[in-house]
Amino acid sequence: MMAMGAVLMEGCKIEEKLIIERMGLFVTVDNGAPPASVLIKDLLEQNYLAKVTEKDDEGHPLTFYTLGVRAEAEVGREKIGSYLEHVFDEKMDAMCRNKIFPTAADDADDQDD
């Protein structure tokens, strides 16, 4: 849930080095947990995360992670958002919610493209 929360906090797409950094805040090898990169790999294999490669302005590849099909279908953005609100003990403001939870009008615009 932490990895999916990190994706949502960045507007549903997070750069590879940032998700590893964020996961590293919660997962330490000292307590017997596998490294963040191993956990992310497992979430990719289970389709809770999806990997997207884009090119920067100079043509260099950049790796991002988004919510995978299983995260969207089995967990959902609302539940992940509620988890984040619980963890941070704070409700999301309207701007944040609009970024994470697209409206029906936004979905229709995406389908027109």
Biopython code that builds the backbone (N, CA, C, O; Angstrom):
import numpy as np
from Bio.PDB.StructureBuilder import StructureBuilder

atoms = [
    (1, "MET", "N", (0.826, -1.193, 0.000)),
    (1, "MET", "CA", (0.000, 0.000, 0.000)),
    (1, "MET", "C", (0.873, 1.262, 0.000)),
    (1, "MET", "O", (0.488, 2.295, -0.547)),
    (2, "MET", "N", (2.070, 1.158, 0.631)),
    (2, "MET", "CA", (2.955, 2.327, 0.676)),
    (2, "MET", "C", (3.385, 2.754, -0.720)),
    (2, "MET", "O", (3.404, 3.946, -1.028)),
    (3, "ALA", "N", (3.729, 1.792, -1.561)),
    (3, "ALA", "CA", (4.178, 2.118, -2.918)),
    (3, "ALA", "C", (3.044, 2.739, -3.724)),
    (3, "ALA", "O", (3.245, 3.715, -4.446)),
    (4, "MET", "N", (1.850, 2.163, -3.593)),
    (4, "MET", "CA", (0.701, 2.720, -4.316)),
    (4, "MET", "C", (0.377, 4.119, -3.800)),
    (4, "MET", "O", (-0.008, 4.992, -4.578)),
    (5, "GLY", "N", (0.531, 4.337, -2.497)),
    (5, "GLY", "CA", (0.329, 5.664, -1.926)),
    (5, "GLY", "C", (1.343, 6.664, -2.459)),
    (5, "GLY", "O", (1.002, 7.816, -2.726)),
    (6, "ALA", "N", (2.593, 6.226, -2.615)),
    (6, "ALA", "CA", (3.629, 7.111, -3.160)),
    (6, "ALA", "C", (3.286, 7.518, -4.591)),
    (6, "ALA", "O", (3.498, 8.665, -4.982)),
    (7, "VAL", "N", (2.760, 6.578, -5.366)),
    (7, "VAL", "CA", (2.349, 6.883, -6.745)),
    (7, "VAL", "C", (1.240, 7.919, -6.731)),
    (7, "VAL", "O", (1.297, 8.901, -7.472)),
    (8, "LEU", "N", (0.233, 7.710, -5.897)),
    (8, "LEU", "CA", (-0.892, 8.641, -5.833)),
    (8, "LEU", "C", (-0.446, 10.025, -5.382)),
    (8, "LEU", "O", (-0.912, 11.032, -5.914)),
    (9, "MET", "N", (0.457, 10.080, -4.399)),
    (9, "MET", "CA", (0.913, 11.372, -3.876)),
    (9, "MET", "C", (1.620, 12.205, -4.934)),
    (9, "MET", "O", (1.646, 13.433, -4.841)),
    (10, "GLU", "N", (2.187, 11.559, -5.926)),
    (10, "GLU", "CA", (2.885, 12.290, -6.985)),
    (10, "GLU", "C", (1.983, 12.551, -8.187)),
    (10, "GLU", "O", (2.471, 12.908, -9.260)),
    (11, "GLY", "N", (0.680, 12.377, -8.021)),
    (11, "GLY", "CA", (-0.239, 12.651, -9.116)),
    (11, "GLY", "C", (-0.409, 11.463, -10.040)),
    (11, "GLY", "O", (-0.674, 11.637, -11.229)),
    (12, "CYS", "N", (-0.260, 10.264, -9.513)),
    (12, "CYS", "CA", (-0.504, 9.000, -10.216)),
    (12, "CYS", "C", (0.628, 8.569, -11.139)),
    (12, "CYS", "O", (0.461, 7.637, -11.926)),
    (13, "LYS", "N", (1.762, 9.227, -11.055)),
    (13, "LYS", "CA", (2.949, 8.813, -11.814)),
    (13, "LYS", "C", (4.170, 9.302, -11.049)),
    (13, "LYS", "O", (4.292, 10.490, -10.753)),
    (14, "ILE", "N", (5.080, 8.371, -10.729)),
    (14, "ILE", "CA", (6.236, 8.727, -9.906)),
    (14, "ILE", "C", (7.514, 8.242, -10.584)),
    (14, "ILE", "O", (7.559, 7.145, -11.142)),
    (15, "GLU", "N", (8.542, 9.070, -10.527)),
    (15, "GLU", "CA", (9.835, 8.722, -11.098)),
    (15, "GLU", "C", (10.487, 7.593, -10.286)),
    (15, "GLU", "O", (10.328, 7.518, -9.068)),
    (16, "GLU", "N", (11.215, 6.727, -10.977)),
    (16, "GLU", "CA", (11.799, 5.536, -10.359)),
    (16, "GLU", "C", (12.638, 5.861, -9.120)),
    (16, "GLU", "O", (12.448, 5.250, -8.069)),
    (17, "LYS", "N", (13.548, 6.803, -9.234)),
    (17, "LYS", "CA", (14.426, 7.092, -8.084)),
    (17, "LYS", "C", (13.632, 7.630, -6.902)),
    (17, "LYS", "O", (14.017, 7.417, -5.752)),
    (18, "LEU", "N", (12.526, 8.325, -7.168)),
    (18, "LEU", "CA", (11.720, 8.897, -6.091)),
    (18, "LEU", "C", (10.923, 7.814, -5.359)),
    (18, "LEU", "O", (10.808, 7.866, -4.134)),
    (19, "ILE", "N", (10.371, 6.837, -6.084)),
    (19, "ILE", "CA", (9.616, 5.786, -5.396)),
    (19, "ILE", "C", (10.549, 4.924, -4.553)),
    (19, "ILE", "O", (10.177, 4.495, -3.461)),
    (20, "ILE", "N", (11.745, 4.669, -5.046)),
    (20, "ILE", "CA", (12.714, 3.885, -4.270)),
    (20, "ILE", "C", (13.104, 4.661, -3.007)),
    (20, "ILE", "O", (13.228, 4.085, -1.926)),
    (21, "GLU", "N", (13.294, 5.966, -3.162)),
    (21, "GLU", "CA", (13.625, 6.814, -2.006)),
    (21, "GLU", "C", (12.487, 6.816, -0.990)),
    (21, "GLU", "O", (12.720, 6.658, 0.208)),
    (22, "ARG", "N", (11.251, 6.994, -1.470)),
    (22, "ARG", "CA", (10.095, 7.038, -0.567)),
    (22, "ARG", "C", (9.893, 5.703, 0.141)),
    (22, "ARG", "O", (9.610, 5.662, 1.338)),
    (23, "MET", "N", (10.041, 4.615, -0.608)),
    (23, "MET", "CA", (9.875, 3.285, -0.006)),
    (23, "MET", "C", (10.973, 3.033, 1.025)),
    (23, "MET", "O", (10.738, 2.382, 2.043)),
    (24, "GLY", "N", (12.157, 3.546, 0.760)),
    (24, "GLY", "CA", (13.277, 3.373, 1.679)),
    (24, "GLY", "C", (13.056, 4.033, 3.031)),
    (24, "GLY", "O", (13.683, 3.655, 4.020)),
    (25, "LEU", "N", (12.168, 5.019, 3.077)),
    (25, "LEU", "CA", (11.851, 5.675, 4.346)),
    (25, "LEU", "C", (11.113, 4.731, 5.290)),
    (25, "LEU", "O", (11.216, 4.853, 6.510)),
    (26, "PHE", "N", (10.367, 3.789, 4.715)),
    (26, "PHE", "CA", (9.541, 2.882, 5.515)),
    (26, "PHE", "C", (10.119, 1.483, 5.630)),
    (26, "PHE", "O", (9.826, 0.762, 6.585)),
    (27, "VAL", "N", (10.936, 1.096, 4.664)),
    (27, "VAL", "CA", (11.440, -0.273, 4.602)),
    (27, "VAL", "C", (12.938, -0.253, 4.853)),
    (27, "VAL", "O", (13.690, 0.358, 4.094)),
    (28, "THR", "N", (13.361, -0.906, 5.892)),
    (28, "THR", "CA", (14.794, -0.971, 6.163)),
    (28, "THR", "C", (15.235, -2.428, 6.184)),
    (28, "THR", "O", (14.544, -3.294, 6.720)),
    (29, "VAL", "N", (16.385, -2.680, 5.599)),
    (29, "VAL", "CA", (16.929, -4.029, 5.555)),
    (29, "VAL", "C", (17.285, -4.480, 6.967)),
    (29, "VAL", "O", (17.292, -5.677, 7.256)),
    (30, "ASP", "N", (17.579, -3.524, 7.844)),
    (30, "ASP", "CA", (17.943, -3.841, 9.226)),
    (30, "ASP", "C", (16.852, -4.645, 9.944)),
    (30, "ASP", "O", (17.151, -5.489, 10.788)),
    (31, "ASN", "N", (15.587, -4.378, 9.602)),
    (31, "ASN", "CA", (14.506, -5.095, 10.288)),
    (31, "ASN", "C", (14.077, -6.359, 9.543)),
    (31, "ASN", "O", (13.016, -6.915, 9.825)),
    (32, "GLY", "N", (14.891, -6.809, 8.603)),
    (32, "GLY", "CA", (14.631, -8.056, 7.897)),
    (32, "GLY", "C", (13.810, -7.921, 6.639)),
    (32, "GLY", "O", (13.587, -8.912, 5.943)),
    (33, "ALA", "N", (13.352, -6.721, 6.325)),
    (33, "ALA", "CA", (12.570, -6.517, 5.105)),
    (33, "ALA", "C", (13.500, -6.478, 3.896)),
    (33, "ALA", "O", (14.646, -6.042, 4.002)),
    (34, "PRO", "N", (13.004, -6.934, 2.747)),
    (34, "PRO", "CA", (13.831, -6.833, 1.543)),
    (34, "PRO", "C", (13.996, -5.365, 1.127)),
    (34, "PRO", "O", (13.203, -4.519, 1.539)),
    (35, "PRO", "N", (15.008, -5.058, 0.323)),
    (35, "PRO", "CA", (15.193, -3.673, -0.129)),
    (35, "PRO", "C", (13.978, -3.190, -0.934)),
    (35, "PRO", "O", (13.235, -3.988, -1.504)),
    (36, "ALA", "N", (13.799, -1.886, -0.963)),
    (36, "ALA", "CA", (12.661, -1.290, -1.673)),
    (36, "ALA", "C", (12.612, -1.734, -3.124)),
    (36, "ALA", "O", (11.528, -1.984, -3.651)),
    (37, "SER", "N", (13.758, -1.838, -3.782)),
    (37, "SER", "CA", (13.770, -2.220, -5.201)),
    (37, "SER", "C", (13.191, -3.618, -5.404)),
    (37, "SER", "O", (12.551, -3.879, -6.423)),
    (38, "VAL", "N", (13.410, -4.520, -4.444)),
    (38, "VAL", "CA", (12.856, -5.873, -4.534)),
    (38, "VAL", "C", (11.340, -5.837, -4.352)),
    (38, "VAL", "O", (10.613, -6.525, -5.068)),
    (39, "LEU", "N", (10.868, -5.046, -3.407)),
    (39, "LEU", "CA", (9.428, -4.913, -3.187)),
    (39, "LEU", "C", (8.742, -4.321, -4.413)),
    (39, "LEU", "O", (7.657, -4.762, -4.794)),
    (40, "ILE", "N", (9.368, -3.326, -5.029)),
    (40, "ILE", "CA", (8.799, -2.711, -6.226)),
    (40, "ILE", "C", (8.743, -3.724, -7.364)),
    (40, "ILE", "O", (7.756, -3.782, -8.098)),
    (41, "LYS", "N", (9.797, -4.520, -7.512)),
    (41, "LYS", "CA", (9.818, -5.557, -8.545)),
    (41, "LYS", "C", (8.672, -6.543, -8.330)),
    (41, "LYS", "O", (7.998, -6.928, -9.286)),
    (42, "ASP", "N", (8.448, -6.952, -7.089)),
    (42, "ASP", "CA", (7.340, -7.856, -6.775)),
    (42, "ASP", "C", (5.990, -7.232, -7.130)),
    (42, "ASP", "O", (5.121, -7.904, -7.687)),
    (43, "LEU", "N", (5.814, -5.948, -6.809)),
    (43, "LEU", "CA", (4.554, -5.264, -7.121)),
    (43, "LEU", "C", (4.346, -5.140, -8.627)),
    (43, "LEU", "O", (3.211, -5.183, -9.102)),
    (44, "LEU", "N", (5.427, -4.988, -9.376)),
    (44, "LEU", "CA", (5.338, -4.970, -10.843)),
    (44, "LEU", "C", (4.888, -6.332, -11.366)),
    (44, "LEU", "O", (3.993, -6.422, -12.206)),
    (45, "GLU", "N", (5.519, -7.386, -10.861)),
    (45, "GLU", "CA", (5.180, -8.740, -11.304)),
    (45, "GLU", "C", (3.737, -9.102, -10.970)),
    (45, "GLU", "O", (3.101, -9.867, -11.695)),
    (46, "GLN", "N", (3.219, -8.549, -9.865)),
    (46, "GLN", "CA", (1.846, -8.828, -9.445)),
    (46, "GLN", "C", (0.840, -7.851, -10.061)),
    (46, "GLN", "O", (-0.358, -7.944, -9.791)),
    (47, "ASN", "N", (1.318, -6.922, -10.881)),
    (47, "ASN", "CA", (0.489, -5.925, -11.570)),
    (47, "ASN", "C", (-0.180, -4.911, -10.649)),
    (47, "ASN", "O", (-1.216, -4.344, -10.995)),
    (48, "TYR", "N", (0.413, -4.680, -9.472)),
    (48, "TYR", "CA", (-0.063, -3.598, -8.613)),
    (48, "TYR", "C", (0.592, -2.276, -9.024)),
    (48, "TYR", "O", (0.046, -1.202, -8.770)),
    (49, "LEU", "N", (1.747, -2.360, -9.651)),
    (49, "LEU", "CA", (2.418, -1.202, -10.242)),
    (49, "LEU", "C", (2.658, -1.501, -11.716)),
    (49, "LEU", "O", (2.758, -2.660, -12.120)),
    (50, "ALA", "N", (2.748, -0.444, -12.509)),
    (50, "ALA", "CA", (3.093, -0.561, -13.920)),
    (50, "ALA", "C", (4.288, 0.343, -14.185)),
    (50, "ALA", "O", (4.402, 1.423, -13.604)),
    (51, "LYS", "N", (5.173, -0.102, -15.059)),
    (51, "LYS", "CA", (6.388, 0.648, -15.387)),
    (51, "LYS", "C", (6.194, 1.319, -16.743)),
    (51, "LYS", "O", (5.760, 0.689, -17.707)),
    (52, "VAL", "N", (6.520, 2.600, -16.800)),
    (52, "VAL", "CA", (6.384, 3.388, -18.021)),
    (52, "VAL", "C", (7.726, 4.059, -18.303)),
    (52, "VAL", "O", (8.326, 4.656, -17.410)),
    (53, "THR", "N", (8.191, 3.960, -19.539)),
    (53, "THR", "CA", (9.439, 4.628, -19.912)),
    (53, "THR", "C", (9.119, 5.743, -20.888)),
    (53, "THR", "O", (8.428, 5.539, -21.886)),
    (54, "GLU", "N", (9.634, 6.926, -20.584)),
    (54, "GLU", "CA", (9.472, 8.099, -21.445)),
    (54, "GLU", "C", (10.849, 8.683, -21.697)),
    (54, "GLU", "O", (11.820, 8.314, -21.037)),
    (55, "LYS", "N", (10.928, 9.583, -22.642)),
    (55, "LYS", "CA", (12.208, 10.245, -22.930)),
    (55, "LYS", "C", (12.150, 11.681, -22.430)),
    (55, "LYS", "O", (11.128, 12.358, -22.544)),
    (56, "ASP", "N", (13.287, 12.137, -21.864)),
    (56, "ASP", "CA", (13.358, 13.529, -21.432)),
    (56, "ASP", "C", (13.623, 14.407, -22.649)),
    (56, "ASP", "O", (13.659, 13.914, -23.777)),
    (57, "ASP", "N", (13.807, 15.699, -22.425)),
    (57, "ASP", "CA", (14.003, 16.658, -23.519)),
    (57, "ASP", "C", (15.229, 16.350, -24.374)),
    (57, "ASP", "O", (15.289, 16.722, -25.546)),
    (58, "GLU", "N", (16.202, 15.670, -23.779)),
    (58, "GLU", "CA", (17.434, 15.344, -24.503)),
    (58, "GLU", "C", (17.411, 13.931, -25.078)),
    (58, "GLU", "O", (18.409, 13.472, -25.634)),
    (59, "GLY", "N", (16.283, 13.242, -24.947)),
    (59, "GLY", "CA", (16.150, 11.904, -25.502)),
    (59, "GLY", "C", (16.606, 10.773, -24.600)),
    (59, "GLY", "O", (16.640, 9.620, -25.029)),
    (60, "HIS", "N", (16.958, 11.080, -23.358)),
    (60, "HIS", "CA", (17.366, 10.048, -22.404)),
    (60, "HIS", "C", (16.130, 9.385, -21.796)),
    (60, "HIS", "O", (15.141, 10.062, -21.515)),
    (61, "PRO", "N", (16.179, 8.071, -21.593)),
    (61, "PRO", "CA", (15.015, 7.390, -21.016)),
    (61, "PRO", "C", (14.823, 7.714, -19.536)),
    (61, "PRO", "O", (15.783, 7.779, -18.768)),
    (62, "LEU", "N", (13.574, 7.913, -19.158)),
    (62, "LEU", "CA", (13.181, 8.116, -17.762)),
    (62, "LEU", "C", (12.156, 7.045, -17.414)),
    (62, "LEU", "O", (11.224, 6.802, -18.181)),
    (63, "THR", "N", (12.323, 6.415, -16.278)),
    (63, "THR", "CA", (11.397, 5.376, -15.853)),
    (63, "THR", "C", (10.462, 5.918, -14.786)),
    (63, "THR", "O", (10.892, 6.536, -13.811)),
    (64, "PHE", "N", (9.180, 5.674, -14.990)),
    (64, "PHE", "CA", (8.147, 6.083, -14.051)),
    (64, "PHE", "C", (7.323, 4.860, -13.663)),
    (64, "PHE", "O", (7.332, 3.840, -14.352)),
    (65, "TYR", "N", (6.618, 4.984, -12.556)),
    (65, "TYR", "CA", (5.688, 3.946, -12.127)),
    (65, "TYR", "C", (4.308, 4.563, -11.977)),
    (65, "TYR", "O", (4.164, 5.695, -11.514)),
    (66, "THR", "N", (3.302, 3.806, -12.373)),
    (66, "THR", "CA", (1.908, 4.191, -12.217)),
    (66, "THR", "C", (1.192, 3.056, -11.488)),
    (66, "THR", "O", (1.773, 1.998, -11.246)),
    (67, "LEU", "N", (-0.061, 3.283, -11.146)),
    (67, "LEU", "CA", (-0.838, 2.205, -10.547)),
    (67, "LEU", "C", (-1.082, 1.138, -11.608)),
    (67, "LEU", "O", (-1.429, 1.452, -12.747)),
    (68, "GLY", "N", (-0.902, -0.111, -11.230)),
    (68, "GLY", "CA", (-1.148, -1.221, -12.140)),
    (68, "GLY", "C", (-2.619, -1.578, -12.191)),
    (68, "GLY", "O", (-3.434, -1.043, -11.440)),
    (69, "VAL", "N", (-2.945, -2.493, -13.091)),
    (69, "VAL", "CA", (-4.349, -2.871, -13.278)),
    (69, "VAL", "C", (-4.950, -3.492, -12.021)),
    (69, "VAL", "O", (-6.120, -3.257, -11.717)),
    (70, "ARG", "N", (-4.177, -4.269, -11.298)),
    (70, "ARG", "CA", (-4.704, -4.878, -10.065)),
    (70, "ARG", "C", (-4.928, -3.828, -8.982)),
    (70, "ARG", "O", (-5.895, -3.921, -8.226)),
    (71, "ALA", "N", (-4.047, -2.830, -8.895)),
    (71, "ALA", "CA", (-4.241, -1.758, -7.907)),
    (71, "ALA", "C", (-5.531, -1.005, -8.199)),
    (71, "ALA", "O", (-6.310, -0.718, -7.291)),
    (72, "GLU", "N", (-5.753, -0.686, -9.472)),
    (72, "GLU", "CA", (-6.966, 0.042, -9.861)),
    (72, "GLU", "C", (-8.210, -0.809, -9.628)),
    (72, "GLU", "O", (-9.219, -0.302, -9.138)),
    (73, "ALA", "N", (-8.151, -2.111, -9.977)),
    (73, "ALA", "CA", (-9.328, -2.982, -9.893)),
    (73, "ALA", "C", (-9.606, -3.482, -8.477)),
    (73, "ALA", "O", (-10.757, -3.492, -8.038)),
    (74, "GLU", "N", (-8.568, -3.893, -7.765)),
    (74, "GLU", "CA", (-8.766, -4.536, -6.469)),
    (74, "GLU", "C", (-8.728, -3.583, -5.289)),
    (74, "GLU", "O", (-9.403, -3.804, -4.284)),
    (75, "VAL", "N", (-7.942, -2.526, -5.407)),
    (75, "VAL", "CA", (-7.798, -1.593, -4.287)),
    (75, "VAL", "C", (-8.539, -0.299, -4.601)),
    (75, "VAL", "O", (-9.426, 0.106, -3.849)),
    (76, "GLY", "N", (-8.187, 0.343, -5.689)),
    (76, "GLY", "CA", (-8.842, 1.580, -6.100)),
    (76, "GLY", "C", (-8.201, 2.816, -5.498)),
    (76, "GLY", "O", (-7.634, 2.775, -4.407)),
    (77, "ARG", "N", (-8.301, 3.902, -6.222)),
    (77, "ARG", "CA", (-7.705, 5.167, -5.783)),
    (77, "ARG", "C", (-8.333, 5.701, -4.506)),
    (77, "ARG", "O", (-7.642, 6.269, -3.661)),
    (78, "GLU", "N", (-9.645, 5.519, -4.365)),
    (78, "GLU", "CA", (-10.323, 6.014, -3.154)),
    (78, "GLU", "C", (-9.754, 5.353, -1.900)),
    (78, "GLU", "O", (-9.485, 6.026, -0.905)),
    (79, "LYS", "N", (-9.572, 4.030, -1.953)),
    (79, "LYS", "CA", (-9.057, 3.319, -0.778)),
    (79, "LYS", "C", (-7.613, 3.721, -0.492)),
    (79, "LYS", "O", (-7.229, 3.887, 0.666)),
    (80, "ILE", "N", (-6.816, 3.877, -1.543)),
    (80, "ILE", "CA", (-5.428, 4.313, -1.357)),
    (80, "ILE", "C", (-5.410, 5.724, -0.783)),
    (80, "ILE", "O", (-4.613, 6.030, 0.105)),
    (81, "GLY", "N", (-6.292, 6.582, -1.294)),
    (81, "GLY", "CA", (-6.395, 7.948, -0.773)),
    (81, "GLY", "C", (-6.804, 7.962, 0.694)),
    (81, "GLY", "O", (-6.274, 8.746, 1.480)),
    (82, "SER", "N", (-7.743, 7.100, 1.063)),
    (82, "SER", "CA", (-8.161, 7.004, 2.469)),
    (82, "SER", "C", (-7.005, 6.532, 3.346)),
    (82, "SER", "O", (-6.831, 7.010, 4.467)),
    (83, "TYR", "N", (-6.219, 5.593, 2.830)),
    (83, "TYR", "CA", (-5.034, 5.106, 3.547)),
    (83, "TYR", "C", (-4.068, 6.260, 3.810)),
    (83, "TYR", "O", (-3.555, 6.409, 4.919)),
    (84, "LEU", "N", (-3.824, 7.075, 2.780)),
    (84, "LEU", "CA", (-2.915, 8.217, 2.945)),
    (84, "LEU", "C", (-3.452, 9.212, 3.965)),
    (84, "LEU", "O", (-2.697, 9.727, 4.789)),
    (85, "GLU", "N", (-4.756, 9.484, 3.913)),
    (85, "GLU", "CA", (-5.348, 10.402, 4.885)),
    (85, "GLU", "C", (-5.185, 9.863, 6.305)),
    (85, "GLU", "O", (-4.936, 10.624, 7.240)),
    (86, "HIS", "N", (-5.326, 8.551, 6.460)),
    (86, "HIS", "CA", (-5.159, 7.934, 7.775)),
    (86, "HIS", "C", (-3.703, 8.026, 8.245)),
    (86, "HIS", "O", (-3.434, 8.392, 9.390)),
    (87, "VAL", "N", (-2.773, 7.692, 7.352)),
    (87, "VAL", "CA", (-1.350, 7.705, 7.700)),
    (87, "VAL", "C", (-0.904, 9.109, 8.103)),
    (87, "VAL", "O", (-0.185, 9.279, 9.088)),
    (88, "PHE", "N", (-1.330, 10.108, 7.343)),
    (88, "PHE", "CA", (-0.899, 11.478, 7.606)),
    (88, "PHE", "C", (-1.850, 12.226, 8.539)),
    (88, "PHE", "O", (-1.591, 13.374, 8.900)),
    (89, "ASP", "N", (-2.960, 11.573, 8.934)),
    (89, "ASP", "CA", (-3.950, 12.165, 9.831)),
    (89, "ASP", "C", (-4.384, 13.539, 9.332)),
    (89, "ASP", "O", (-4.457, 14.507, 10.090)),
    (90, "GLU", "N", (-4.669, 13.591, 8.029)),
    (90, "GLU", "CA", (-5.061, 14.853, 7.413)),
    (90, "GLU", "C", (-5.898, 14.560, 6.170)),
    (90, "GLU", "O", (-5.577, 13.655, 5.400)),
    (91, "LYS", "N", (-6.950, 15.314, 5.982)),
    (91, "LYS", "CA", (-7.794, 15.172, 4.794)),
    (91, "LYS", "C", (-7.137, 15.879, 3.613)),
    (91, "LYS", "O", (-6.475, 16.904, 3.775)),
    (92, "MET", "N", (-7.333, 15.314, 2.424)),
    (92, "MET", "CA", (-6.802, 15.942, 1.213)),
    (92, "MET", "C", (-7.613, 17.186, 0.874)),
    (92, "MET", "O", (-8.827, 17.221, 1.074)),
    (93, "ASP", "N", (-6.938, 18.193, 0.366)),
    (93, "ASP", "CA", (-7.665, 19.383, -0.062)),
    (93, "ASP", "C", (-8.245, 19.138, -1.457)),
    (93, "ASP", "O", (-7.921, 18.142, -2.104)),
    (94, "ALA", "N", (-9.094, 20.045, -1.908)),
    (94, "ALA", "CA", (-9.801, 19.884, -3.181)),
    (94, "ALA", "C", (-8.842, 19.778, -4.362)),
    (94, "ALA", "O", (-9.074, 18.978, -5.268)),
    (95, "MET", "N", (-7.778, 20.563, -4.369)),
    (95, "MET", "CA", (-6.832, 20.538, -5.477)),
    (95, "MET", "C", (-6.164, 19.161, -5.586)),
    (95, "MET", "O", (-6.013, 18.622, -6.682)),
    (96, "CYS", "N", (-5.776, 18.610, -4.460)),
    (96, "CYS", "CA", (-5.147, 17.295, -4.430)),
    (96, "CYS", "C", (-6.128, 16.221, -4.896)),
    (96, "CYS", "O", (-5.775, 15.357, -5.698)),
    (97, "ARG", "N", (-7.358, 16.281, -4.390)),
    (97, "ARG", "CA", (-8.372, 15.295, -4.781)),
    (97, "ARG", "C", (-8.647, 15.360, -6.280)),
    (97, "ARG", "O", (-8.789, 14.321, -6.924)),
    (98, "ASN", "N", (-8.722, 16.554, -6.839)),
    (98, "ASN", "CA", (-8.980, 16.692, -8.274)),
    (98, "ASN", "C", (-7.846, 16.108, -9.109)),
    (98, "ASN", "O", (-8.078, 15.589, -10.201)),
    (99, "LYS", "N", (-6.635, 16.193, -8.601)),
    (99, "LYS", "CA", (-5.478, 15.653, -9.313)),
    (99, "LYS", "C", (-5.481, 14.125, -9.291)),
    (99, "LYS", "O", (-5.105, 13.482, -10.271)),
    (100, "ILE", "N", (-5.902, 13.558, -8.180)),
    (100, "ILE", "CA", (-5.863, 12.109, -7.991)),
    (100, "ILE", "C", (-7.124, 11.416, -8.492)),
    (100, "ILE", "O", (-7.053, 10.330, -9.066)),
    (101, "PHE", "N", (-8.263, 12.037, -8.279)),
    (101, "PHE", "CA", (-9.538, 11.426, -8.634)),
    (101, "PHE", "C", (-10.183, 12.213, -9.766)),
    (101, "PHE", "O", (-10.923, 13.165, -9.518)),
    (102, "PRO", "N", (-9.909, 11.825, -11.001)),
    (102, "PRO", "CA", (-10.482, 12.569, -12.130)),
    (102, "PRO", "C", (-12.005, 12.497, -12.122)),
    (102, "PRO", "O", (-12.596, 11.504, -11.697)),
    (103, "THR", "N", (-12.622, 13.569, -12.598)),
    (103, "THR", "CA", (-14.085, 13.605, -12.671)),
    (103, "THR", "C", (-14.545, 12.879, -13.921)),
    (103, "THR", "O", (-13.732, 12.540, -14.781)),
    (104, "ALA", "N", (-15.824, 12.642, -14.026)),
    (104, "ALA", "CA", (-16.396, 11.999, -15.213)),
    (104, "ALA", "C", (-16.097, 12.820, -16.467)),
    (104, "ALA", "O", (-15.855, 12.252, -17.532)),
    (105, "ALA", "N", (-16.110, 14.145, -16.350)),
    (105, "ALA", "CA", (-15.810, 15.013, -17.491)),
    (105, "ALA", "C", (-14.359, 14.816, -17.944)),
    (105, "ALA", "O", (-14.080, 14.805, -19.143)),
    (106, "ASP", "N", (-13.439, 14.661, -16.991)),
    (106, "ASP", "CA", (-12.041, 14.418, -17.334)),
    (106, "ASP", "C", (-11.889, 13.089, -18.053)),
    (106, "ASP", "O", (-11.134, 12.992, -19.020)),
    (107, "ASP", "N", (-12.597, 12.061, -17.593)),
    (107, "ASP", "CA", (-12.541, 10.748, -18.228)),
    (107, "ASP", "C", (-13.036, 10.826, -19.660)),
    (107, "ASP", "O", (-12.456, 10.208, -20.553)),
    (108, "ALA", "N", (-14.122, 11.593, -19.890)),
    (108, "ALA", "CA", (-14.664, 11.747, -21.237)),
    (108, "ALA", "C", (-13.659, 12.457, -22.137)),
    (108, "ALA", "O", (-13.519, 12.106, -23.309)),
    (109, "ASP", "N", (-12.955, 13.462, -21.593)),
    (109, "ASP", "CA", (-11.940, 14.169, -22.371)),
    (109, "ASP", "C", (-10.823, 13.222, -22.773)),
    (109, "ASP", "O", (-10.334, 13.292, -23.901)),
    (110, "ASP", "N", (-10.404, 12.325, -21.862)),
    (110, "ASP", "CA", (-9.343, 11.372, -22.149)),
    (110, "ASP", "C", (-9.752, 10.417, -23.270)),
    (110, "ASP", "O", (-8.914, 10.017, -24.079)),
    (111, "GLN", "N", (-11.032, 10.050, -23.324)),
    (111, "GLN", "CA", (-11.504, 9.124, -24.340)),
    (111, "GLN", "C", (-11.580, 9.787, -25.704)),
    (111, "GLN", "O", (-11.509, 9.104, -26.725)),
    (112, "ASP", "N", (-11.724, 11.112, -25.739)),
    (112, "ASP", "CA", (-11.783, 11.832, -27.011)),
    (112, "ASP", "C", (-10.442, 11.888, -27.699)),
    (112, "ASP", "O", (-10.388, 12.057, -28.918)),
    (113, "ASP", "N", (-9.338, 11.750, -26.948)),
    (113, "ASP", "CA", (-7.987, 11.857, -27.513)),
    (113, "ASP", "C", (-7.649, 10.726, -28.413)),
    (113, "ASP", "O", (-6.547, 10.681, -28.961)),
]
sb = StructureBuilder()
sb.init_structure("model")
sb.init_model(0)
sb.init_chain("A")
sb.init_seg("    ")
for serial, (resi, resn, name, xyz) in enumerate(atoms, 1):
    if name == "N":
        sb.init_residue(resn, " ", resi, " ")
    sb.init_atom(name, np.array(xyz, "f"), 0.0, 1.0, " ", f" {name:<3s}", serial, name[0])
structure = sb.get_structure()
